[in-house]
Amino acid sequence: MRRSVGLVILVILSGGPALAQQSPPSGALDLLLSCRSVRADADRLACFDRASASLAEAEAGGALVVMDRAKVEAVRRQAFGFSIPSIADLMPRGRSGSGSGPGSEAGSGPESDQALRQVEAGVVAARLGRDGKWVLSLDNGSVWRQTDTESVLRPPRAGSRVVIKSAAMGSFLLSVDGQRSIRVRREE
């Protein structure tokens, strides 16, 4: 049962008659956590056996997805720049007993309580589009296109380092090798 320490459980609910007859996956987790309060050893063990079987069934059926914090952070970085629901909104906040000590609850810590504000990456390829604006392919697999008409003093090239920051109203600013930022949008 210690395996739950440091794990973030994301529950993906979907419709369908089979799932409608089962308890929701968060109910299975609540059942598991409630077993800790059973006093008699044999009864507590039986409770944990039932609850863990319910969790295993939910995970095998795809109704429950378990990801560690590092994987969630990797997904957040990979999705930076796309307009999708925030992963932070899917993470449970402050479930008691899920960690061992201050700041160990799921969803706690400096990065999980705030949205990802910037990403740093290396340039793999840079080219000027027909419209005279930069298109940058980065080493994290993303592709960004310039949306403003600002010029870049030292053109980006393979090996340049970029910092992309969230800006006002869902826009993004990209700085190449510490230069003045240009406004960009993510394409891939």
C-alpha positions as CSV (number, residue, x, y, z in Angstrom):
1,M,0.0,0.0,0.0
2,R,3.1,2.3,0.3
3,R,3.2,2.3,-3.5
4,S,0.7,5.2,-3.4
5,V,3.3,7.5,-1.9
6,G,4.4,10.0,-4.5
7,L,1.8,8.8,-7.1
8,V,-0.7,11.0,-8.7
9,I,-3.9,9.3,-9.7
10,L,-5.7,10.7,-12.6
11,V,-9.2,9.5,-13.1
12,I,-10.6,9.4,-16.6
13,L,-14.3,9.0,-16.5
14,S,-16.1,7.9,-19.6
15,G,-19.7,7.0,-20.3
16,G,-21.1,3.6,-21.1
17,P,-23.4,1.1,-19.5
18,A,-20.6,-1.1,-18.0
19,L,-19.1,1.9,-16.2
20,A,-22.5,3.2,-15.1
21,Q,-23.0,0.0,-13.1
22,Q,-19.7,0.2,-11.3
23,S,-18.7,2.7,-8.6
24,P,-16.6,5.5,-9.9
25,P,-12.8,5.0,-9.7
26,S,-12.5,7.7,-7.1
27,G,-14.9,5.7,-5.0
28,A,-12.6,2.8,-5.3
29,L,-9.7,4.9,-4.0
30,D,-11.9,6.3,-1.2
31,L,-12.7,2.7,-0.2
32,L,-9.1,1.8,-0.1
33,L,-8.3,4.8,2.1
34,S,-11.2,4.0,4.4
35,C,-9.7,0.6,5.1
36,R,-7.1,2.3,7.3
37,S,-9.7,3.0,9.9
38,V,-10.7,-0.6,10.4
39,R,-9.4,-1.7,13.8
40,A,-9.3,-5.5,13.6
41,D,-6.3,-6.8,11.7
42,A,-8.2,-9.6,9.8
43,D,-11.0,-7.2,8.9
44,R,-8.6,-4.5,7.8
45,L,-6.7,-7.0,5.6
46,A,-9.9,-8.2,4.0
47,C,-10.9,-4.6,3.4
48,F,-7.6,-3.8,1.7
49,D,-7.9,-7.0,-0.4
50,R,-11.4,-6.0,-1.6
51,A,-10.3,-2.4,-2.2
52,S,-7.1,-3.2,-4.1
53,A,-9.0,-5.7,-6.3
54,S,-11.5,-2.9,-7.1
55,L,-8.6,-0.5,-8.0
56,A,-6.9,-3.2,-10.1
57,E,-10.2,-3.8,-12.0
58,A,-10.7,-0.1,-12.6
59,E,-7.1,0.3,-13.9
60,A,-7.4,-2.8,-16.1
61,G,-10.7,-1.5,-17.6
62,G,-9.1,1.8,-18.4
63,A,-11.4,3.8,-16.0
64,L,-8.4,4.6,-13.8
65,V,-4.9,5.8,-14.9
66,V,-2.0,6.0,-12.4
67,M,0.9,8.2,-13.2
68,D,3.9,9.3,-11.1
69,R,4.6,13.0,-10.6
70,A,7.5,13.0,-13.1
71,K,5.3,11.6,-15.9
72,V,2.7,14.3,-15.2
73,E,5.3,17.0,-15.3
74,A,6.7,15.6,-18.6
75,V,3.2,15.7,-20.1
76,R,2.7,19.3,-18.9
77,R,6.0,20.3,-20.6
78,Q,5.1,18.5,-23.8
79,A,1.7,20.1,-24.0
80,F,3.0,23.6,-23.2
81,G,1.5,26.0,-25.8
82,F,-1.5,24.0,-26.7
83,S,-5.0,25.0,-25.5
84,I,-6.1,21.9,-23.6
85,P,-7.6,21.3,-20.1
86,S,-5.0,21.9,-17.4
87,I,-3.4,18.8,-16.1
88,A,-3.2,20.6,-12.7
89,D,-7.0,20.7,-12.7
90,L,-7.0,16.9,-12.9
91,M,-4.7,16.4,-10.0
92,P,-6.2,15.8,-6.6
93,R,-5.3,18.4,-4.0
94,G,-4.3,17.6,-0.4
95,R,-5.7,14.1,0.1
96,S,-4.8,13.3,3.6
97,G,-2.6,10.4,4.2
98,S,-1.2,10.1,0.7
99,G,2.3,11.2,1.7
100,S,4.6,11.2,4.6
101,G,5.3,14.7,5.8
102,P,4.7,18.2,4.8
103,G,4.4,19.0,1.1
104,S,4.1,15.3,0.2
105,E,0.4,15.3,-0.6
106,A,-0.6,14.7,-4.2
107,G,-0.7,18.0,-6.0
108,S,1.5,19.8,-3.5
109,G,4.8,21.4,-4.2
110,P,5.9,24.5,-6.1
111,E,5.4,23.2,-9.6
112,S,2.1,21.4,-9.2
113,D,0.2,24.3,-7.6
114,Q,0.9,26.7,-10.4
115,A,0.6,26.5,-14.1
116,L,3.7,25.9,-16.2
117,R,4.8,29.4,-17.0
118,Q,7.8,28.8,-19.3
119,V,9.8,26.2,-21.2
120,E,13.4,26.1,-22.3
121,A,14.5,24.2,-25.3
122,G,17.1,24.0,-28.0
123,V,16.5,24.8,-31.7
124,V,16.8,21.9,-34.1
125,A,15.8,23.8,-37.2
126,A,14.9,27.4,-38.0
127,R,13.6,28.9,-41.2
128,L,11.9,32.0,-42.5
129,G,8.4,31.3,-43.8
130,R,7.1,32.9,-47.0
131,D,5.6,35.7,-44.9
132,G,9.1,36.6,-43.5
133,K,8.3,35.2,-40.0
134,W,10.3,32.6,-38.2
135,V,9.3,28.9,-37.8
136,L,11.3,27.1,-35.2
137,S,11.5,23.3,-34.6
138,L,12.7,22.6,-31.1
139,D,14.4,19.6,-29.5
140,N,11.3,18.8,-27.4
141,G,9.3,18.1,-30.6
142,S,7.4,21.3,-30.7
143,V,7.1,23.7,-33.6
144,W,6.5,27.4,-33.0
145,R,5.7,30.1,-35.6
146,Q,6.3,33.9,-35.1
147,T,3.0,35.9,-35.1
148,D,4.3,39.5,-34.8
149,T,6.6,41.5,-37.1
150,E,9.5,42.1,-34.7
151,S,12.9,41.4,-36.1
152,V,15.5,39.1,-34.4
153,L,18.9,40.6,-34.3
154,R,20.8,37.3,-34.4
155,P,18.8,34.8,-36.4
156,P,18.0,31.5,-34.7
157,R,20.0,28.5,-35.9
158,A,20.4,24.9,-34.8
159,G,21.9,24.8,-31.3
160,S,20.4,28.2,-30.2
161,R,18.6,28.1,-26.9
162,V,15.1,29.5,-26.6
163,V,12.9,30.4,-23.6
164,I,9.1,30.4,-24.3
165,K,7.0,32.2,-21.7
166,S,3.2,32.4,-21.2
167,A,2.1,36.0,-21.9
168,A,-1.2,37.8,-21.7
169,M,-4.5,36.4,-23.1
170,G,-3.1,33.0,-24.0
171,S,-0.2,34.3,-26.1
172,F,3.5,33.3,-25.9
173,L,6.8,35.1,-26.1
174,L,9.9,33.4,-27.4
175,S,13.4,34.6,-26.7
176,V,16.3,33.3,-28.8
177,D,19.7,33.2,-26.9
178,G,18.5,35.9,-24.5
179,Q,17.5,38.4,-27.1
180,R,14.3,40.5,-27.2
181,S,11.2,38.3,-27.3
182,I,9.0,37.7,-30.3
183,R,5.4,36.7,-30.1
184,V,4.7,33.1,-31.2
185,R,2.1,30.4,-31.4
186,R,2.6,26.6,-31.2
187,E,1.8,24.7,-34.4
188,E,2.9,21.2,-33.5
